[in-house]
Each structure stands twice: as structure tokens, then as C-alpha cells.
Amino acid sequence: MSNLFSNLKGDKVIWAIAGLLAIFSFLPVYSASSNLAYLHGDGSTSGFLIVHFFHLVLGFCILFAVHKIPYRYFRGISMLLLPLVIILLIFTIFQGTTIDGANASRWIRIPVINVSFQTSTFAGVVLMVYVAKYLSRIQEKTVTFKETLLPLWLPVGIVLALILPANFSTTAILFTMTLILLFLGGYPIKYLALIVGAGFIFLSIFILTAKAFPGIMPNRVDTWTSRIETFFDDEEGAEQYQVEKAKIAIAQGGITGTGIGKSVQRNFLPQSSSDFIYAIIVEEMGLIGAFGVMLAYLFLLFRIVIVATKANSVFGKLLVMGVGLPVIFQALINMAVAVELFPVTGQTLPLVSSGGTSIWMTCIALGMILSVSARREEIKESENLPMEEQNPLDILSEAL
């Protein structure tokens, strides 16, 4: 066991938070999946728990592997993966999957292992690494908007445009995270304002086109508008039904909760083990559990900022913020939806909700952050070595 822990490099607090969230997730997932077990099986939740365990084990294997890769290699990897991401998004959006008449082309199935994979989540991680790479390259330059159109905004625009038809919430989150990363990277604010304006114009044209030709994207724009209208007007609908049941669950939780495994609303919430798992946590564990989970993500944010601050390169700093902030942002949105501070989005609670792609992509992001942190530790260790014992390649890379 000590051998295993000695191989875990990087910020130990991030490792601890990720591990604790993963272990904690078994309680709400096991409890919340009971309704799915009765609807789609023999009533046993063991199968759902085993699948969740498999997702987490594979996720932490990915995390371990990624954190062993020197983070400078992610520059080139993002360049290689970006064309692949675009191909996967095109394949995903044109496969024609619909759910209840609405365009839901978000997943592709990997036939060898028979696992569904949400390509937009993978695309988000690759895109943020690519933007961080580009920003680090122009850090010492004064760029014009025209110079950034092809190398920066064309790839960003293509990826977001391909995600938008089936997943507006992910598109909005990625667009917002890209703007924040560009702001942190020193990209001119006047250009960011121009892009925001262009984004609103493109979105308006897209919605008008979808309304004029509803056969292109069956009911998807109607789904967006109904969610927003339901949020502001309290109209009846499937989303409002879920929100109302989530509010009842939260109200029943009180301070200490009804007890682990004693949720009632899990039997009424269709997405109780994924999108609305936070409501089940509050119902069973009360405000103590609610604040505990929230503080875990806020503490993770604090450690991410610390790692970014101490990173030894501009790319390292931007990489940590680029892949780390979306994880926290997604968690806060999931919790905000459960307490009706935000319209229903379909975003899961990272490392806690069931669902393989979300767990795996979160682990990739944390692995990159830990890779940056591990590099910082290696530099500190080499500084304490006698000159003759230091690695010449490390000294040269730091000088460059």
C-alpha cells in the first residue's frame, strides 16, 4: 500500500478530495438507483452499483495514467486530438438519435466494450487544453483580432457549433469557460466583447433556422425554450415536475436528513442518480451533507488555484485553470438546478453522479492538474540535489 501511495505524485489534497468524493458517491448512487432498478430490472440495485464501481475504477486508472504524463506533452496531444474530436462530433450529431421526438445525438456506442460515450464532454476537455496552448504561445505578443481568427476562433467555433444542436447547456458552459480562460490569459477584452456579440447573433440565427425548419433538429429548440419558460413562469412540464420533486426532497431533509437509504423522492425523480442526485443527498443527509459536498468542491477549487499559482510555466497555469474550472462550474450548476436557482441543464455532479463519460473526463482533467503539480514537486526536489546529481534535461527545459 505504501508503494502505491509513493507513486501518487502531485497535490495530495486533490488526490484526497477526489478519492473521498468517489467513495462517498456509492451511498447516494446505491440509494437513488432503486427506482431505476424497479423500472428496468428485478428491483436489485447491485447491478447499478457494480457499473458505477467499474466507471470509478476505470476513471481513477485514467487519472493515474494521465498524471504520469509530463504536462508539456498535452500541447501536442491537444493538436492531434482536435481533428479527431471534430470527426467524432460530426459522427455523433448525424447518427440521428432521438428521445421522445427530440434530438438527443450526444452519445456514441463503442461496440468492442458496449459502452456509451458522450463526445461533447471529451471535446470540452480537448478544447480547453488547446485554448491554453494557444494563449501560452501568444503570451509575449500583441495580437490583433484578425490574427486569432483562424488559429483560435475557427476551432472553437466549429466545436461549439457541432455541440450546440443536441446540447445547449454544454455549449454555453464551454463558451463561458473559454471566455474566462481567455480573460485570465490576457486576451484583449474588446475582442472578447466582439465574440460575445457574434455568439448571440449566431445563436439567434440558429434558433430562427431551427424554428423555420423543425425537421432538421426535432423539438430541440422547443426543449430549450420550454425549460427557460418553466423556470421563470412555473409552468407545468416534465422539467418542472423534476424540480418540484427535488424541492420536496430538499425540504424533507432538514438539518440532519431522513437517513442514508431512506429517501422517498428517489421513487419519483426520473434522474435521481445523475442530474438530481444532489437533491437525494440533501434529503438523506440534510444540510450537513449538502454543505459538506459543496465545501468539498469549493476546497477543490481552492487547491486548483494554488496549483495554478505555483505552476512553473504560463501553459501550466492556463492548463490547470482551463480544465479545472469547468469541473467546479459543472458541480455548482448541478447543485443550483436542484435548488431551482438555475434552469434544468442535464449536468451531472462530478465524481458523484452515475455516468461513465462524466467520471472519466473529470478524472482526465484532474490528472492534468496533478501532472502540473507533480512537475512543480520534481523541480523543488531537483533544486535540493547537488548539481552533479541533477538531470541535465530538466535544467535545460526549465531554462527554455
N, C-alpha and C positions, 0 to 999 in steps of 0.2 A: 504493500500500500504506500509506503514511504517512497518507493521507487516511482510510483505513478505520480504522486504529488510533486516530486522533484522535476518531472517532465512538463509540468504546467507552468508555462512562462507568462510573463505579463502581470497586469494588475490583479492581485489575489482577491481583492474585494469584488471586482467584476465577476470573477470565477464563482465566488461565494453567492452573489446575488442571483446569477444565472442558475446555479445549482439549486438554491433554495426555492426559486420560483418554479423550477421544473418538478421538484419533489412535492411542493405544495399543490401543484396542478392536479395531481391524482385525486385529491379529495373532491373538488368541485366537478371534475370531469366524470368521475365514477358516480357521483350523486346525480348530476344533471342529465346524464345519458340514459337514465332509466325510462323516460318517456319514449325515446327512440328505440330502446330495446323492446318495448311492448308494441310499438307501431310496426317495426320492421323485423322482429325476431320472436324469440320464445320468452322474452322478459328478462333474460340474463344480461347484465351489464359487463360481464367478464370479457366478452369479445371486444367491446369498445375500449376497455381498459388496456387490453393487450395491444390493440392497434395504436393507442396513444403512447404506450410504453415503447413500441417499435419506432414511432416517429421521434420520440425524445432521444432514444439511444442512437439512432442514425444522425439526428441533429447534433448531438454532442461529439460524435465521431467526426462529423464535418467541421465543427468548431475547433476540435483539437488539430485536425489536419491543416485548416486554414491558418491557425495562429502560429504554426511552424514555418509558414512561408514568409520570407523576408518581405516586408510590406512594399518595398520599392518595385517588386515584380508585378504588383497589381496595376501599375501604369500600363505595361504592355498587355497584361491579361484583359484589361477593360477594352483596349483597342481590338483585340482578337474576338472578344465575346460580343461586342456591339452589333456587328453584322449578323451574328447568329441569333441574337435577341430579336432583331427586326424580322428575320425569317420566321422565327417561332411565333411572333405576334401576328404576322400575316396569316400563317397557317391556322392559328387559333381563331382569329376573327372570322375566317371564311369557312370554318368547318360546319357552321350552320346550327349550332346547338341552341335550343330554345327551352325555356322552363315556363310553363303556364302561358305560352304565347309570346313571351318576352325574350329578347336576345340575351343569352347568357353565355356567350362564347368566351369564357375565361379560362377554361381548363383544357388540357390535352392529356390523353391517356398514354402512359409509357407501357407498351404491350409486353415487354420482357418480364417486368415485375408487377404488371397490372396495377399501377398506381397513378392517380390523377395528379396533375401538376399545373399550378396556376402560373402562367408565363408572365403576367404583369408584375407579380411580386419579384420575380427574378430580374425582370427588366429594370425595375426600380433600383435595385442594388447596383447593377452594372452601370446604369446611367449616372448615379451619384458618384461612383468611382471615376467615371470618365470626365465628369464636370470638375471634380477635384484635380485630376491630372491636368486638364486644360488650364485651370486657374493657376496652378503652380508653375506652369510653363510661361505664362504671360505676367507673372508677378512683378518683375522688374521693368515691364514695358508700359508705355502709354498707348493703349489700343483705341481704335475707332470702332463704332458700331458695325460698319461695313466689313471690317477685318474679322469680326467674330461671327458673322452670319453663317458662313459655310462650316467652319470647324466646330462651332459651339451650337448655334441655334438650329441648324438643319438637323443634326442627330436628335437633339432634344425635341424638336417639333415633330419629327417622324415617330419617335417612340410614344410621345403623348397622344398624337393623333390616332395611333393604332390601338392604344388602350382605351381611349375615350368612348367609342361606341358601346362597349359592353361593361365598362367600369368607370363611371364618372368620379366616384369618391377617390379611387386610387389615383386617377389622373389629377384631381385637384390637390391631393396631398403631395404628389411628386412635383407638380408645378410650384407649389408653395415652398417645398423643401429646396428645390433648385434655386428659387429666388433668394431664400435665406442664405444658402451656401455661397451664392454669387455675391451677396451683400457682405458676408463675412470675409470673402476673398478679395474684397476691394474693387469689385466690378462697378463702374460708374452708375450712380443712382438714376441719372437721367435716362440711361439706356434701359434700366430695369423698368422704369415707368412706361417707356415706349413699348416694352414687351408685354407688360400687363394690359395696356390698351389694345395691343394686337391680339392678345389672348381672348379678351372679351369679345372683340369683333369676330374672331374665328368661331368662338362658342356660339354666338348669336346666329351666324350663318349656318353652322352645323344643326342647330335646333330648328331653324326655319326649313332647312332642307329635309330634315327627318319628318317634320310635320307635313310638308308638301308631298313627300314620297314615303309614306309609312311602311311600304313593303320592304324598304332597304334594311331597316332596323326595327323589327316588330315590337311596338309598345315600349321601347326602351326610354325614349324621352318622356312618354307619359308616366313611366315609373318614377323618373326623377322629379317631375313637377308634382305628382301626387304626394311624394314623400315630403316635399317642401311645404305644399299646401296643408297637408295633415299636421305638420309640425307647428305651423303658425295659426291654423284655424281649428284645430282639434276635431277634424272631420273623421268620420268612420272609415276604416280601412284595415288592411292586413297589418300595415306598419303601426297604426295606432293601437291595434289590438295587442301587439307585442309590447309596445311601450307601456300600455296600461297594466299589463300583467307584470312587467318589470317594476313598475312603481308600487304595485301591491306587494311584490316580493320584498322590496326595499323597506316599505312601511312595516311589514311584519317582522323584519329583522331586529329593529330596536337597537339597543346598545350591545347586547351580547349575542343576539341571534337566536334562532329556534333550535339550533344544534346541528352538528355535522350529519348529513344524510337525511335530515328531516324537512327538507324543502317541500312545499306544496305546489308552488308555482312552476316548478320544473315540469309538471304534468301538463301545463298549458302553454308554456313558451316553446314555440317550434325550434328556436335556435338557442336553447338553454345551455348547451355545452360549447358553443362557439361565440356567436355575436353578443349574446346576452348572459354570458357566464358570470359577469360581474354582479348582476342582479341576484343570482343564486348565491354567490359568495356573501353578499350583504345579508340576504335572508337567513342563511345558516350561521353566519359568524358575526352578524351585526356590524355596528360602526367600528368595532375593534378590528375586524377582518377587513372592512372597507378601507380604513385609514392605513392599516398595515400593508396592504397591497399597493396603495397609492404611494406611500412613503418608500417602498422598495424601488419603484420606478423613478421616483424623484432622486433617490440616493444613487441609482444607476446613472441618471443624468449628471449628477454632481461628479461622479468618478469619470464619466466620459469627458467632461470639461477639463478635469485635472489631467487626464491623459493627453488631450489635445494641447493643453497649455505647455506640457513638458516635452512634447514631441520635438525631435531634433531636426525637422525639416518642414518647409511650408506644405509640401504634399502630405506629410504625415498628419499635420494639424487639420488640413482640409478633409482628408480621408476620414479621420475619426469623427468630425462633425457631420460630414456628408452621409455616412452610413449609420451613425449613432442617433442623430436627432429624429429621423423617421421612426425608429423603434419607439422612442418615448412619445412622439406625437401620435402614433397609432394607438398606444396604450391610453393616452389621455382622451382621445376621441371615443374609443370603446367605452370608457367609463362615463364620458359625457352623454353618450347616447342612452345608456342605461338609466340615467337620472333625468333624461329629457332636456338636457342643455344643448343638444345637437340633434339634427335630423338623423334618421336611420341611415347608416352608411354601409353596413356589412363588413366593417373592420373587426378583426379578432383581437384578443388580448394576448400580446406576445409571450410565448413560452407557457401560457396558462390555458388558453383555449385549445380545444381539439382541432386538428387540421395539420396535415404534414407540411405543405408548402410554407405556411407562415412560420412554423417552428424552424424549418431548415434555413429559410432566408434570414431569420433573426440570428441563428447560430453563425451563418456566414458573416453577417455584419459584426457580431461580437468577436468573431475570430480575427477579423481585420483590425479591430480596435486593439485586441490583445497582442497582435503582431507588432503594432506600433509601440505599444507599451513594453513589449519584450525587447525591442531594439534599444529602447532607452536604458533598460537594465543592462544589456550587453555593453553599451558604451560606458556606463558607470563602472562596471566590473573591469573593463579593459583599462580605464583610467587609473585604476588602483594596482594594475600589474606593472612590473618593471618593463622598461622599454624593450628589452630583448625578447620578452615573452608575448608582446602584443602582436596581433595579426596585421601584417602589412597591408592586406586588402581592406581591412576595416579602417585603418588610418587614412588610406587613400580615398575611400568612399566618403569619409567624413570631411576630408579636405575639399573634395569636389562639391 
